[in-house]
């Protein structure tokens, strides 16, 4: 016979004001199987918990029901109290008579009746509770960071400095990400390369960091504390162990006019290249698509057409036969820091987006995007830091900047604000004025969002000290008139249409997630929003976690982020992971699914519907070792207790522990009785 | 017929299989046959009376079948879809079964049905059948057969039911289910009902009342039909086995139509096509998610 103790909490006045707690205790005390029922002012307080512990000992309780607040609030508190009194914590349940009752009702009698009902059905559930043991899983104290931009670099360094081993995977030949392309950074105008490249070198030299550049995550298996990650190292055609980074191969390369990705197609590179001189690692890669050797091979030319780089290399590091290799690494946690890409101003757009026909779909050569302007302004850029327009190399005297191109424009497919454009456009106008003293910058804006430390002051400086002219309004059309670009817009403050002559136009295009991010999210079983940004577990309280345990977020893969935000997120994710790694074992609530192998028919619908890949197949054998059948089994480390398998199983052979059909059924029956 | 018998003889005498599951002549028309001796192969028949879906004997929950050894099974095109279903749901391994496909010109609703097959005697699933040629087969025997006689009738009946008001439709099915005696023949004959323990037999909690009572009957038939959603191969065996003549085929057909409409899935004998229950596609309609 069950001996349940019921503890009714007044929560000060919160419950007691509307619910007659004494009557609830009295009514519950009459139920069969209830051995003890009392009410108390603050059940969560020390003396309140003592009442529970005392009753467990004295009345030999087999289960505890606390009728109080939401289990979100205090279930852990009361379960811990029960545990310390020797009762299995999972024999304790809460009936929520505050949020579900006292706070939302006025009639005292009716609310009290409802509180009795709420506690009554939980009593029926607890009668069917069984002791459950906390799940303990070992933790691999090694983290994977996906993406080597500033967020990934920061996360990797913080983790490595905290004593964890880190594998940093970067798909490009060098780490550094978009930040390495920037000229100066807001709101201090310090040189981006100057603050970033030392961090890149630190990553390279850190004993705890294994850098895997030019690599991609191919597969992710396992679960928190125990991920198995298959990484594809793309063929560089250069033996990294032998290359000393002398650059002779690049000098020898005969293909010299490949548009440089790093210079946003404004500069040229060779077919064997490092993206930029400060690249880490400083090991070139051969771009197979433009390499003369590989092109000749593809055409079936028997005699080697080129091979100049191989001849030039004194270390014999060029290896045309190199192939992609795969390595599998065990890690305990994963940081996603895949960053962003810019909204394309061209005609071809991904599904759901529409380009800007009114701006010529990027066909006007002197209409460029923000990153291209960064390269023009950068000392390491194609113009060595001189602002020269792409079409004829002349210095533009009039530049028009357009904010919110693609952003905040549901008709074009993106309703969100890209967050960084207001600031970098202000920065661009300043850089421009600092380099072209008689140049006039005009900015079309919707409103200025400069909400960061020193941000508004920065924008004011652009306007007041560096003479940027801000026009509130949108541009409806842009066309060429000889060497001039006519920018036709509307000044919404004066209410006048305006036409501004420009030598160059810079479009502050929207921030979008990296292409392929959905596939990565699917590999990680992490969720993403309609735009492809990763979803955080909670927008306020768990901003750097995903809903998949052990997978964390840093930087612009989650939403448009500036550098300070990205760095803060990266450090936060690192702190979360170091916290995870500080324990020898992970503890998990045992409210996970469990298969009854005797009943399972092995149809594996559960395997197909499980969003976490928690179902595995095991063999059932008889005593002689003959295979009887293959059935499903739940890996408790991976299972998140969502119950999808339980709902799908046609024969109800898998159940969520702590929420079995029998328990729920008895609750409903108690309510209907 | 000779071709089929010869094939069975070869398979048995060579030891490739331990049993050939087919049809033979019985006292009341065609009946399932389990040939374990090559000498008995001449008992095998195939004609328009072989309406049974023999795939149900492949269920791993029939241990007496497993004792006969590896099986060869004779399937019509429609039955092959059930074998595909069993493969898809990992109940059978492909290498553990030899599939002998027969070309079908339609079968009679009643295995005792006399010749020739007419629009009156043909099984209601046959007119307009698109699965008469088995693809999932190791051997295909027999000549191409003529189209089954008659015209499809079931969709018109479903449309009639759909056109009814909800209370009228409710009354129709209540009346049909009221005849149910809960003999579970529909479940036992179904090749896709292979659970170790049917949810209908579950106690603690008992989801479905097991006595023939309107509430339990309704719950049972709705549960059975829903558990077949995207799995039913439309072999008509449940309806044929029903001693109370409940038109279960209509329920199955209705649900198959919904599944086809929503998930673009139709019963197929290609086991690599994923069943809609565990397959997610970006093109799945999601308007129910608010």
Interface residues (C-beta under 8 A of the other chain):
Chain A: X598 X599 X600 X601 X602 X603 X604 X605 X607 X608 X609 X629 X630 X648 X650 X651 X652 X653 X661 X662 X665 X666
Chain B: X60 X61 X89 X90 X91 X194 X195 X196 X197 X198 X199 X202 X204 X205 X207 X227 X274 X277 X278 X279
